[in-house]
Amino acid sequence: MLFNSWGYILFLLVFVPLHWLLPHRLRTGLLGATSVLFYSMWRWEFSLLVIFSACIDYLASRRIHRSDDARSRKRWLLLSLAVNLGLLVAFKYTYFIWDNIRLFGAEAGGDWPALQDLGVRIILPLGISFYTFQTISYTIDVYRRVIVPVPSFVSFLTYVTFWPQLIAGPVLRAGEVLPQLEAERRLRWGDVTTGLALIVTGMFQKVVLADSIAPMVDEIFAMPAVALTALDTWVATFLFGFQIYFDFAGYSAMAIGSAMLVGLHFPDNFDWPYMARSPRGFWQGWHISLSSWIRDYLYLPLTGQAFRTESTGGIGVATERKGGHQLRALFLTWFIMGLWHGAAWNFALWGLYHATLIALFRVLTPLKKLPDAAPMISWLLLLLTSMAGWIPFRAQGLGDSLTLFGKLLTPSAYTLGGRQADMYTYFWTAVITLGMALTWWFIKRPARRPWPSRFANPVQGLALAVMVCAILICLRTAKQFIYFQF
Amino acid sequence: MDDHSSSASPPASPWVPLGILGGVLLFSVLATATAGFVADDVGLGLNTVAFTEDIDGRRISGPFRDVPLVRETFAAYRAEGRPVVLWLGASQLYAINDPEPSDRLAVAFAQDAAAARGSDSAYVMTASPNSNLHEILCMLLAYRQRGLRPDALVISFTYDDLKEPGIRDTALELLELPFDDETKALCGPAAAHITRAAAAEQDADADAAPIERTATTGTPQERLEDELLDFLDARWPAYTHRATLRSRAITAWKTPVTRLAFSVLERPKQLVPDDMRAWNETAFDALLALAAADGVPVFVYKAPHRPDARVFFHDRQAYDDCHAELRDRVRGDGAEWNDFETLVPTELWGRTNEGAPDVFHFRVEGHRLLGRAVDAWLADHGY
């Protein structure tokens, strides 16, 4: 089920009051049942896949916990990883792997048909990349003896399938969610009003901002890449950067707000990434739960450093250790991070681009010192490079990505004559960029807000009224979230 | 068990539910207040409004979507034995600046003029905004493929629309594809352009399908959403006006923003690219070829242009050269050419949304002048 729909509003209106009316012992069961219903509103048969994945991890984690035999523990861990990653690879990467085999085969003179031509049709189950990571982290945490397995299968299934985070995250650790599910939750009006405010704000970001920017982005990227000027390319990347931010940050806000309505608290998933002054800062503010997951289950193990146990802090970690080992881990991590986002080489390019940025800021002393020495220049540099990083995400394939990167690096392509995007699009790019900076200024520095603090709540109420009105005007369910495809 | 939710609970704010309720009320008030707003008129310019034209309960003029109705009228006139003049063009033909509800389009004035001189010639018209020559070809084919071949064809030629790329799906949907061999042979490259555009449109739909399917298409959620929208439309009158309010809201900020943007950075001169012009000229050749094959006389005129304004963001020389070449080509094919550039005096033209002089749309008196001029021209040729 999509959050940006009347169906979801009805879902909340029915099940949130019902949750609070039920006795405590039945509430978690209701959350589990409604989560399966929520997923089944897309395709019921794929909810069986989620339940199967949960069963394997429930069983494996209990065996791992019970056993003191290292080999047996490892075997159960490997079983869990094989099943989860096997499903992910089968559903998400089969076309990609086969297409690349065909490509190499063609070089060797082979002529093998595409899977689609053989009648193979694979539907990517919604949210599989997210819930797979969540179940893997549970089993690994049990293996690491960070947590003990939860006795109740209902609680565990609810942790895996809980509707606010099932489709597109946040990717949460069992240690953050299961204790809350097991505890007796009390209805607190602070949770309810904050949750509602987050849902409205998130829906505004998605329905009004992201979906209004989308047509401008589509128009520019539909043009031949070679026809765009460098300025057109910047406009396109900035607008797509804002679109994907509002799209995904909006989704995350709705997820966190929805969880609060039933008394569950999730950590923040976004924290002003475009205001960061270093790549580390960017990844401490963008999709924090995923980058924290990558940090603890991939990057830190590869570097031999101690992992953490919370989905906070992002991928930014201290870099006291030096050497090629760390750099190899960095690039491998980001290569996998890129492919996690999509089964195509342009996503791998996106990952390697960010690995390069991080490495440059680690290795080059002037860049390392820049965030403190010249914060404004550092911010501008990060804004430009992080926006340019979206090119492989949105361009039509690797070839177009490289063409557009080439435009940005070609001085003669910086011309207003021959531009393809209209001036209206240029204008809005500037307005959104400035608007973001000003909003950050006010929110991060409450003392500088233009209204007295006693008016903060009425101002919030007024802002929500305007947002609700705009949502009602713009709400169109057909627009799915960008991150659903991952 | 511990109460894990208690420690981090934020303070409650009554302003949140008040704000949400206020937003719903604000929407209801605004939606009801803007119910009469006509979104189709927004792109035409300040106080310029799209009109359709009916005579005796029959639709004689409209955009692409009205072609089925106009086809019925065409067939009815033909059944009555009246000669039918098919008039094709862009928004100038269906938009009126500063209109009264009783105002009429040029096609109706032409019909009146024909009747006044005792001719039973019947004019029917299809016109759509920014129609390039491929789309005008689609208009002709939309009639011709149903066996409706006019007794005369009038084409309003607007230089600016030569730069319009592509063929809109609303034009393609009027056609029966694939083309038969005769149409393919007569239309030449233009037939291939149209076929390719239709295929691309289908591919775009196919490309979109998996994403749509992933989201809602064909799912229980889609059915639930349809039910809920039907319920809201039936029980909440303001909600039925949401699209109108959306158009009104976009117009409210888009127009001033565009003005501001253009005042900061001057709009660049948008020339008609040579390859775009050549692409569109293949459609013009097809129009002439189809008419010649059917024995239909063709009347092409240079569309009226506001006399006091420079040729809007175009190179005057290119504008004149293009029309001179077109005139020679039309006459070379045995068709008729007329120059109506200065037909409509300055005081009858409107303004664009940006406040600049509008060189495309004029008031009802301009329509009267154009309708009478076209009919007089056809009268000279026996219609």
Boltz contact constraints between the chains, C-beta under 6 A:
constraints:
  - contact:
      token1: [A, 1]
      token2: [B, 221]
      max_distance: 6.0
  - contact:
      token1: [A, 5]
      token2: [B, 225]
      max_distance: 6.0
  - contact:
      token1: [A, 6]
      token2: [B, 228]
      max_distance: 6.0
  - contact:
      token1: [A, 7]
      token2: [B, 221]
      max_distance: 6.0
  - contact:
      token1: [A, 7]
      token2: [B, 224]
      max_distance: 6.0
  - contact:
      token1: [A, 7]
      token2: [B, 225]
      max_distance: 6.0
  - contact:
      token1: [A, 41]
      token2: [B, 220]
      max_distance: 6.0
  - contact:
      token1: [A, 41]
      token2: [B, 221]
      max_distance: 6.0
  - contact:
      token1: [A, 42]
      token2: [B, 219]
      max_distance: 6.0
  - contact:
      token1: [A, 179]
      token2: [B, 4]
      max_distance: 6.0
  - contact:
      token1: [A, 180]
      token2: [B, 4]
      max_distance: 6.0
  - contact:
      token1: [A, 182]
      token2: [B, 1]
      max_distance: 6.0
  - contact:
      token1: [A, 183]
      token2: [B, 1]
      max_distance: 6.0
  - contact:
      token1: [A, 183]
      token2: [B, 2]
      max_distance: 6.0
  - contact:
      token1: [A, 183]
      token2: [B, 3]
      max_distance: 6.0
  - contact:
      token1: [A, 183]
      token2: [B, 4]
      max_distance: 6.0
  - contact:
      token1: [A, 185]
      token2: [B, 5]
      max_distance: 6.0
  - contact:
      token1: [A, 188]
      token2: [B, 9]
      max_distance: 6.0
  - contact:
      token1: [A, 189]
      token2: [B, 12]
      max_distance: 6.0
  - contact:
      token1: [A, 190]
      token2: [B, 9]
      max_distance: 6.0
  - contact:
      token1: [A, 190]
      token2: [B, 10]
      max_distance: 6.0
  - contact:
      token1: [A, 190]
      token2: [B, 11]
      max_distance: 6.0
  - contact:
      token1: [A, 190]
      token2: [B, 12]
      max_distance: 6.0
  - contact:
      token1: [A, 191]
      token2: [B, 9]
      max_distance: 6.0
  - contact:
      token1: [A, 193]
      token2: [B, 12]
      max_distance: 6.0
  - contact:
      token1: [A, 193]
      token2: [B, 13]
      max_distance: 6.0
  - contact:
      token1: [A, 193]
      token2: [B, 16]
      max_distance: 6.0
  - contact:
      token1: [A, 194]
      token2: [B, 10]
      max_distance: 6.0
  - contact:
      token1: [A, 196]
      token2: [B, 16]
      max_distance: 6.0
  - contact:
      token1: [A, 197]
      token2: [B, 16]
      max_distance: 6.0
  - contact:
      token1: [A, 263]
      token2: [B, 5]
      max_distance: 6.0
  - contact:
      token1: [A, 265]
      token2: [B, 8]
      max_distance: 6.0
  - contact:
      token1: [A, 423]
      token2: [B, 261]
      max_distance: 6.0
  - contact:
      token1: [A, 423]
      token2: [B, 265]
      max_distance: 6.0
  - contact:
      token1: [A, 424]
      token2: [B, 258]
      max_distance: 6.0
  - contact:
      token1: [A, 424]
      token2: [B, 261]
      max_distance: 6.0
  - contact:
      token1: [A, 427]
      token2: [B, 261]
      max_distance: 6.0
  - contact:
      token1: [A, 457]
      token2: [B, 13]
      max_distance: 6.0
  - contact:
      token1: [A, 457]
      token2: [B, 15]
      max_distance: 6.0
  - contact:
      token1: [A, 458]
      token2: [B, 15]
      max_distance: 6.0
  - contact:
      token1: [A, 460]
      token2: [B, 15]
      max_distance: 6.0
  - contact:
      token1: [A, 461]
      token2: [B, 15]
      max_distance: 6.0
  - contact:
      token1: [A, 461]
      token2: [B, 18]
      max_distance: 6.0
  - contact:
      token1: [A, 461]
      token2: [B, 19]
      max_distance: 6.0
  - contact:
      token1: [A, 464]
      token2: [B, 19]
      max_distance: 6.0
  - contact:
      token1: [A, 464]
      token2: [B, 20]
      max_distance: 6.0
  - contact:
      token1: [A, 465]
      token2: [B, 19]
      max_distance: 6.0
  - contact:
      token1: [A, 465]
      token2: [B, 22]
      max_distance: 6.0
  - contact:
      token1: [A, 465]
      token2: [B, 23]
      max_distance: 6.0
  - contact:
      token1: [A, 465]
      token2: [B, 26]
      max_distance: 6.0
  - contact:
      token1: [A, 468]
      token2: [B, 20]
      max_distance: 6.0
  - contact:
      token1: [A, 468]
      token2: [B, 23]
      max_distance: 6.0
  - contact:
      token1: [A, 469]
      token2: [B, 23]
      max_distance: 6.0
  - contact:
      token1: [A, 469]
      token2: [B, 26]
      max_distance: 6.0
  - contact:
      token1: [A, 469]
      token2: [B, 27]
      max_distance: 6.0
  - contact:
      token1: [A, 472]
      token2: [B, 27]
      max_distance: 6.0
  - contact:
      token1: [A, 473]
      token2: [B, 242]
      max_distance: 6.0
  - contact:
      token1: [A, 473]
      token2: [B, 245]
      max_distance: 6.0
  - contact:
      token1: [A, 473]
      token2: [B, 246]
      max_distance: 6.0
  - contact:
      token1: [A, 473]
      token2: [B, 249]
      max_distance: 6.0
  - contact:
      token1: [A, 477]
      token2: [B, 225]
      max_distance: 6.0
  - contact:
      token1: [A, 480]
      token2: [B, 215]
      max_distance: 6.0
